[in-house]
Amino acid sequence: MIENLSEIRQEYTKFSLDISDVHSSPFHQFKDWFEVAIKSDLFYDPTAFNLSTCGVDMLPSSRIVLLKSFDEKGFQFFTNYSSEKGIDLDENPFASMLFYWDKLERQVRIKGKVEKLSDLESDNYFNSRPYESRIGAIASSQSSVLDSKLSLEENILELKKKFPKDPPRPNSWGGYIIRPDSFEFWQGRESRLHDRIKYSKNESNWDIQRLYP
């Protein structure tokens, strides 16, 4: 039995974050932190982030997805358009992202509007994936009910016979880009007095503010 959860505590002491030290661009600030996470070799997959969406039912849903590209236009990920998150984004094209790099005592929250990538962008990424992953994307009706694992495995075998090489991207699978209007950089600090720096998009640039812990 797990007991006394309230007594589990962790002090955050590794780094600090001051508003005078951050970049004027949140994308530049994210790039710096992301590169540290990548180069630290402390994480199984530092590209993983929590994606939260909400459809017309107004019930939030979260899952871990992988960041595949980013620049000052936004952050890209790929998925099945018919999945739960795809349906949510059709109904309500806004989402939030959360990166949490625990061993650096850092997290980044990003919110913004979501758009589908072009067919060409989705094709280019799909064709760069390993063969098995492409077959899996064709075979999976992501988030729908699966009668048995055996039926999925049989479907995969049939698809491999049909497409022994260069399987095409299905219309139900592709990319999204999140175009941020808000960033928050969180650095854990002692006594829960965490450093929080928020960027909010204005008409021409970004407003930068420090938040209470």
N, C-alpha and C positions, 0 to 999 in steps of 0.2 A: 504494500500500500504506500502511496505517496502521501506524506503528512507534512503539515506546516509549510504549505506553499508560500504563505505570507512572509516566511522568514528567509526565503531565497532572495538574496540581494547581490547586486554587482555594482561596484564603483567604477565609474568611467574617468580615466585619468590620462589617456594617451596623448590627446591633442586638444587644442582650443580653436575657436573660429571667431574672428572679430570682423565687424562690418568694414573696417578700414583695410582689411587684407583681401577681401573677395574681389573678383573681377567684375567689371561693369556689365559683362554679358553672362547670363546664367549658363549658356551653352559652353562657354569657356571654363566656367567654374566646374560644371559637370565633367567636362573633358579631363580636367586636372585630377579630380577625385576618382574618376573611372580608371584612368591610367594607373593611379596608385593601387587601386584594387586589383587590376590585372597583373601588374608587375610584382605585387606582394607575394603572389603564389600562396595565399592563405585560404583561398576559397575554391570549392569544387567547381562552381560556375558563377563568376561575378557578373555575367550578363543576365542572370535570372532576376526577374522583378515580379512583384505582385500587381496584376492588372485587375482593377475593379470597374465593373460596368453596372448599368441599371436600365432595364427596359421600361415599357409603359406601366408595368405592374408596380414600379417604384421599389422593388426589392433588390438591394445591392447583391452582387455576386462577385467573388474574387477567385483568382487562380494564378499560378506561377506560369509565366511565359518567358521567352528568351529574346533579348534585344539583338537585332541583326544589323542595324545600321543607325547612325544618327549624325545630324549636322544642324545648322541653324534653321533648317526648314522643319525639323521635327525628328521623332523617334519611330523606327520601323520594326514591326513584328509581322509574323505570318501565321495563318491558321485556316481552318475550315469556315467558310462564310455561313454555313448552316449550323454551326455549333451554337451553344448557348450564348457565348460572348458575341458571335456574329449576329445572332438575332437581336440581342440587346443593342448592339451598335446600329443596326438598321432602324430600330425604334427610337433610339436616343443616342445620337452620335457624339457623346462626350464620355471621357474616361479619366481615371486617375492611375498613376504608376507609383510604385514604391520600391525603391532599391534599399536593401538593408545589408550592410557589410559589417557584421557584428564584431569581427576581430579588429576592425578599425574604429569601432564605436561610432559609426556613421550611418545615416540614412538620408535619402533624397526623395521628396514627394514632388510629383509633377502632375498637373492637371491641364486638360485642354480638349480641343475638338478633334475628332477622329475622322479621317477620310480614307477611302480605299486607294491603294496604289494603282497605277495604270496596268493594263494587261501585259505590256512589255516588261515593266519592272517585276511583276509577279512571275512571268515566264523566265526571266533571267535568273531570278533567285531559285525558282523551282528546279531549273536545269543544272544548277550548281550543286544541288543536294546529292548525296549518295543514292545509288539506284534503289536500294532497299527502302530508303525513306520516301522516295517518290512513289514506289508501289504501295507503300503503307498509306500514303495520303489519298491515293485513288481508292483503295479498298475500304477506308474507314468513313462511315457516316457519323462523324464525331458528335457525341452527346446523345445520339439516339439509342434506343434499347437494342442490345445485342443478345440474341437467343442463346448462343453458345460460342465459346472461343473457337471451337472446331469449324463453325461456319465461316468465321473470319479467316482462319488459316486456309480453308479450301478456296475461298475467294482470292486470297493472295496467290495461291498456286496457279489458278486459272489466269490471273492477270500477268503472271510471269511468262506463261505460255503465249499469251496474246501480245505482250510487249517484252520480248527478250532483251531489248535495249531501247533507250530513249523513250520511256513512257511519257505521254503528254500531260501537261498540267490540267486537272479537271476544272471546269468552270466554277465549281463550288469551293475552290481553294485559292488563296492569294494573300496579298499583303495589305496592311494598314499603316498609316502614318498618324501619329499623335502630334498635333501642332500646339505647343504649350502656350498657356496664358498665365501660368503660375508655377513657380518653383519654390521649394523650401529645403534648405540645407541644414541638417541637424547634426550637431557634434555633441556626443555625450560628455558630461562634465560631472565633477564631484558633487555629492549631496543633491543630485537631481537638478542642479542649476545649469541645465543644458544650454548650449549656444544654438540659437535658431535664427537663420537669416532667410528672409522671404523676398523673392522677386515677383513683382506684379506688372504685367504688360500694360503700358499706356499707349497713347496714339502713335508715338514715334520711337519709344525706347522702353526701358524697364525702371520701375521704382524699386528701391532696395530699402528694406526695413529690418530692424532687429525685433524679434518677438519675445515676450515673456517665456520662460521655460515651460 
